[in-house]
């Protein structure tokens, strides 16, 4: 699923029909989906995902923590990383 205007409108319309769903809950889900998609597109590379989002890697890490995404999300099992730092 690509996070675009159409999907945002659909998610908001579905939430509007369900009175038990708050706007905060919808925004939380959308943030989580958006971050997840960017991490998958970057193959779990947080530096690349942060660059795609136009934020610093620390900001991405904080956002991931806030929406409950594990730091290892999108990486292959057993991936240890190369120890390289983000450039820029």
Secondary structure by P-SEA (a helix, b strand, c coil): ccccaaaaaaaaaaaaacccccaaaaaaaaaaaaaaaaaaaacccaaaaaaaacccaaaaaaaaaaaccccccccccccccccccccc
